[in-house]
Amino acid sequence: MLSGKHEDMRGTAWGAVAGIGLTAMTACGESSYTTPTLTTTDTAGSTSSTTTAAAAPASSARSVKWVDLTAGDCLADPPPADPAVVMVDVVDCARPHRAEAYLRAPIPVNAALADVATTECATGLERYTGAPRAATYTSTYLIDSDQDRTSDNPFPSTVICLLQGADGQPLTGTARHS
């Protein structure tokens, strides 16, 4: 026989399972959400209302995992320092953006990650932009680690280098040297 306290916990657990199940079921369906708009017509003193559906505006941003960024991807905003955030919005480089990925480079086992990342990103920035590192851009990097730092995997980590405007303002167009 369960005490009242355990029965309450059991009910709560089943409620949580049911909530997860409902969430999973709704997440599996396709979303055809449109924003409803209200149209009102006044005809000879009588008012009638109809609700029509306006198509949701098309977003030109695509959401990707930051670990999948490739050189030339322009980001609406750089990824935050929060490790729980794994998705970033990639936008057309012709639109204003806050960062641009310009290099992916493997990092060998037992390397000093920060030193290698800093060196790789500095060299890569010059190659990507076609100019020595100037006051135009600042660079930062992300490290994607496979967590398998053994000799069986000689390059377990990848540095992903990002450039941003040195003045903190959004960039428009790509920084890639043509």
C-alpha positions in Angstrom: 0.0 0.0 0.0 1.4 3.4 -1.0 1.2 6.3 1.4 -0.6 9.5 0.3 2.7 11.2 -0.5 3.8 8.3 -2.8 0.4 8.2 -4.5 0.7 12.0 -5.3 4.2 11.4 -6.8 2.9 8.5 -8.8 0.1 10.6 -10.2 2.5 13.4 -11.0 4.8 11.0 -12.8 2.0 9.7 -15.0 0.9 13.2 -15.7 4.5 14.0 -16.9 4.5 10.9 -19.1 1.2 11.8 -20.6 2.4 15.4 -21.2 5.6 14.1 -22.9 3.5 11.7 -25.0 1.2 14.5 -26.2 4.1 16.8 -26.9 5.8 14.1 -29.0 2.5 13.4 -30.9 2.0 17.0 -31.8 5.7 17.5 -32.7 5.4 14.6 -35.2 2.6 16.3 -37.3 3.3 18.9 -40.0 2.8 22.5 -39.1 0.5 24.3 -41.5 0.1 27.4 -39.3 -1.0 30.6 -40.9 -1.7 33.9 -39.2 -5.4 34.6 -39.2 -6.5 38.1 -40.0 -10.0 39.6 -39.4 -11.8 41.3 -42.2 -14.9 43.4 -41.4 -17.3 44.6 -44.1 -20.1 47.1 -43.4 -23.0 46.7 -45.9 -26.0 49.0 -45.6 -25.8 49.2 -41.9 -25.2 45.5 -41.3 -21.8 44.2 -40.3 -20.5 40.9 -41.3 -17.1 39.4 -40.4 -15.1 36.8 -42.1 -11.8 35.4 -41.0 -9.2 34.7 -43.6 -5.8 33.2 -43.3 -2.8 35.2 -44.5 0.2 33.2 -45.4 3.0 33.5 -42.8 5.9 35.5 -44.1 8.6 33.3 -45.6 11.8 33.4 -43.6 15.1 33.4 -45.5 16.9 32.2 -42.4 17.6 28.5 -41.9 18.3 27.0 -38.5 21.4 24.8 -38.3 23.5 23.3 -35.5 26.5 25.5 -35.0 28.8 22.4 -35.3 27.6 22.1 -38.9 28.6 25.6 -40.0 30.8 25.8 -43.1 33.0 28.6 -44.5 30.7 31.2 -46.1 27.8 30.7 -43.8 26.5 34.1 -42.5 24.8 34.1 -39.1 22.1 36.4 -38.0 23.8 36.3 -34.6 26.9 34.4 -33.4 26.2 31.5 -31.0 25.9 32.5 -27.3 28.4 31.1 -24.8 25.6 29.0 -23.4 26.4 25.3 -24.2 22.8 24.4 -24.2 22.2 26.5 -27.3 23.1 24.4 -30.3 21.1 26.0 -33.1 22.0 29.2 -35.0 20.2 31.1 -37.8 22.1 31.1 -41.1 21.0 34.0 -43.4 21.9 35.1 -47.0 25.1 37.1 -46.8 23.5 39.9 -48.8 21.3 40.6 -45.8 22.7 42.2 -42.6 24.3 39.7 -40.4 26.5 39.7 -37.2 29.0 36.9 -38.1 30.4 34.9 -40.9 32.0 31.4 -40.7 35.3 31.5 -42.6 37.2 28.3 -41.7 36.8 24.8 -40.3 40.1 23.2 -39.3 40.9 19.9 -37.6 42.9 20.1 -34.3 45.2 17.2 -33.6 45.3 15.1 -30.4 47.2 16.6 -27.5 47.3 20.1 -29.1 46.8 23.1 -27.0 43.3 23.9 -28.3 43.3 27.6 -27.7 46.7 28.2 -29.2 46.0 26.1 -32.3 42.6 27.7 -32.7 44.0 31.3 -32.4 46.8 30.5 -34.9 44.5 28.7 -37.4 41.8 31.5 -37.3 44.4 34.3 -37.7 46.0 32.6 -40.8 42.6 31.6 -42.1 41.2 35.1 -41.9 43.9 36.5 -44.1 43.3 33.7 -46.7 39.5 34.1 -46.6 39.4 37.9 -46.9 42.5 38.3 -49.1 44.0 41.0 -46.8 46.1 41.0 -43.7 44.1 41.1 -40.5 43.0 44.7 -40.3 40.7 46.8 -38.2 37.8 45.7 -40.4 37.1 42.4 -38.6 37.5 40.7 -35.3 37.6 36.9 -35.1 36.5 34.4 -32.7 36.2 30.6 -32.7 34.0 27.7 -31.6 35.5 24.3 -30.9 33.5 21.2 -31.8 35.1 18.3 -29.9 34.3 14.6 -30.5 35.4 14.0 -26.9 37.5 11.1 -28.2 41.0 12.4 -27.6 42.9 9.2 -28.3 45.5 8.3 -30.9 42.8 6.2 -32.6 41.3 9.6 -33.6 44.2 11.8 -34.6 41.9 14.9 -35.2 39.2 14.7 -32.6 38.3 18.4 -32.6 37.4 21.0 -35.2 37.8 24.7 -34.8 35.2 26.8 -36.5 36.4 30.4 -37.0 33.9 33.3 -37.2 34.5 36.9 -38.2 32.5 39.9 -37.1 32.7 43.6 -37.8 35.3 45.3 -35.6 32.9 48.1 -34.8 30.2 45.7 -33.7 27.9 46.7 -36.5 26.2 44.2 -38.7 27.9 43.2 -41.9 26.3 43.2 -45.3 27.8 41.0 -48.1 30.4 38.3 -47.7 34.0 39.0 -46.5 35.3 36.2 -48.8 37.9 37.4 -51.2 36.9 36.7 -54.8 
